[in-house]
Amino acid sequence: MAIGPADLRETAPAGIARQAQVWLRACRLQFMPQGVLPVALGSAVAWFEQRSFDLVFFALALVGAACVQVALTMLNDALDYVYGTDRRGTGSKNPYSGGSGVLADGLLQSRAVLTTVAGLYGLAAVIGAFLTLRVGAGVFLMAVIGLFLSVFYSVKPLQLAYRGAGELAMFIGYGPTISLGAAYVQTGHFSLIAGLAGLVPGMLMVAMILVNEIPDYREDLRADKRNLTVRLGPARSSWLFAVSLSLVFAGVAGGVAAGAFPIGAALALAALPLALNAVSVARRHYLSPRQMAPANRAMVFTYSTTMALFVIGFWLGSLA
């Protein structure tokens, strides 16, 4: 049967919608909180300490961080595919680990993904340059550190994720670097409290990486991706995951007890049951990638809930 113009008009929107779904899948938006909530935290600290908050600067910092988060995710996915680390289709793996699968499933080409990555980093760089000119050189310093860690997490010759240093890089990059930078954007000064508060998202990020590495252990081992889970083994890594989460909540409690954080920051401790659930599943099922999925899902909720409550705690602290 011939296809006429009316048929093309009917099928084009469906094709565009499918492509949009593929690109959204490639962005892995379920991990967006890791990029933007530390910005909210640094901004909340700036208001708590100095009652300083610029909505436009906050929005720009949020967009820049979101761009870097998506770019890092897509870059890591693309290079893992190119290096042969992740070639499995999504039907055979844990949906929370091993990348989006859009390349392995043949839905996108690596060149298109890498072009998009370059555009996102470019936009983040423009935002960083603007904020540097308007606020100060501290923005440039934090942006350079963040960009370096983000790119060389996967890119040769450093390939930090392949050399057992990726977890530390993400601790620094997604913890104090973002929180310090976000607070600096609002005040023009570096803040000790923002740096200390940034240890919380940093350690949460380490826990997130560890629990996502466990289901990928066999593939990473075959590809010689020598992250901490490959070096320690899944059993020890599941214990390290538990320790990482313990340090998160101990840090919150210690910061409140020491007077570094407002009392309201203790709200973050309400996320402890979610963390315990994630640890319980990880300890039971670290040898089964598919059965690890509930632990990965619980960690996503643990991160978002802990950080949201921690941020709210600082905002409430400004009312005291």
C-alpha positions, -999 to 999 in steps of 0.1 A, spaced: 0 0 0 14 34 -9 23 59 18 10 93 11 15 127 27 -12 121 53 5 89 64 38 108 68 21 135 89 7 108 112 39 88 116 63 118 120 51 128 155 54 92 167 90 90 153 99 123 171 83 110 203 103 78 201 136 97 195 128 120 225 123 89 247 156 75 235 174 107 243 157 110 277 168 74 284 204 83 274 203 113 299 194 89 328 174 116 346 169 94 376 204 104 386 199 142 380 195 149 418 232 141 422 241 170 400 216 196 412 209 190 449 245 199 460 239 233 443 207 237 464 228 228 494 255 253 488 229 280 481 211 271 513 243 274 533 249 308 518 215 320 530 219 304 564 253 321 569 249 354 552 213 358 541 226 360 505 206 346 476 204 356 440 177 337 421 192 343 387 226 331 397 211 301 415 192 292 383 223 295 362 243 274 386 216 248 386 215 246 348 253 244 346 254 216 371 226 197 353 245 200 320 276 186 336 256 158 352 240 147 319 273 151 300 292 130 325 266 103 324 265 102 286 302 104 283 308 75 307 281 54 288 297 61 254 332 54 264 323 22 283 306 11 251 336 21 230 361 4 253 340 -27 254 331 -25 291 293 -23 285 280 -41 254 249 -59 269 214 -49 258 191 -36 285 170 -68 285 197 -88 302 209 -65 330 200 -46 361 182 -14 349 200 8 375 235 -1 365 257 -5 334 246 27 316 215 35 297 220 8 271 210 30 241 243 23 224 242 -15 231 206 -16 219 216 2 187 192 31 193 219 58 191 254 61 176 284 70 198 293 99 176 258 115 182 262 110 219 297 124 221 286 155 200 258 161 225 282 157 254 305 184 239 275 207 235 265 202 272 300 208 284 302 239 262 270 253 277 282 247 312 315 264 303 296 295 290 276 297 323 307 293 343 324 321 324 295 344 329 293 337 367 331 341 370 328 376 354 299 385 376 309 369 409 347 362 410 375 339 402 364 313 428 337 302 403 363 296 377 384 275 401 355 253 412 344 249 375 378 238 364 381 212 392 346 199 384 353 198 347 386 180 351 371 153 374 341 149 352 360 145 319 389 124 332 366 101 351 363 81 319 387 98 293 422 86 287 450 89 297 438 92 334 406 72 332 401 76 369 371 52 370 393 24 355 422 29 380 404 27 414 403 65 418 368 72 403 350 69 436 374 95 452 370 118 421 332 117 424 334 123 462 353 155 456 335 166 424 299 159 436 306 169 472 326 199 483 334 212 448 297 218 440 286 229 474 316 253 478 310 266 442 273 272 447 278 290 480 306 311 464 282 321 436 258 336 461 284 353 484 316 357 465 334 339 493 344 304 502 326 289 532 340 263 556 304 253 565 296 248 528 327 226 524 318 205 555 282 202 543 295 191 509 310 160 525 274 146 529 266 146 491 301 135 484 299 104 506 264 97 493 278 97 458 305 72 468 278 50 481 258 54 449 288 44 428 296 14 449 261 0 448 259 5 411 293 -11 405 283 -44 422 259 -56 395 286 -47 369 314 -67 386 318 -94 360 316 -71 330 340 -46 346 364 -74 356 365 -87 320 371 -52 306 399 -46 332 379 -16 347 397 -17 380 373 2 401 370 -4 439 345 -32 435 367 -51 410 397 -46 433 378 -56 465 352 -81 452 314 -77 455 312 -90 491 337 -65 505 323 -38 483 289 -43 498 304 -38 532 321 -6 520 288 5 507 273 1 542 302 20 557 298 48 532 262 53 542 270 50 579 295 79 574 268 100 558 245 99 587 273 100 613 285 131 595 251 148 597 247 139 634 282 150 642 279 183 623 247 191 642 261 181 676 293 202 669 272 232 660 285 234 625 251 225 610 217 239 622 195 216 643 171 214 614 198 196 594 191 165 616 160 161 594 183 142 570 184 114 596 148 105 587 162 89 555 181 63 575 154 36 570 158 39 533 195 35 536 192 5 558 169 -11 533 195 -5 505 222 -20 526 201 -51 536 193 -59 499 229 -53 488 243 -76 515 219 -104 506 221 -102 468 255 -88 459 261 -119 437 229 -114 417 229 -84 394 191 -86 388 183 -91 425 204 -61 433 180 -38 415 159 -30 447 191 -19 464 200 4 435 165 18 435 165 23 473 199 42 470 184 66 444 156 74 469 181 75 498 202 101 480 173 123 471 155 121 504 187 127 525 198 156 504 163 172 502 159 171 540 194 183 546 188 213 523 155 220 540 173 218 574 196 247 564 168 268 551 149 262 584 180 271 603 180 305 588 147 312 604 160 306 640 
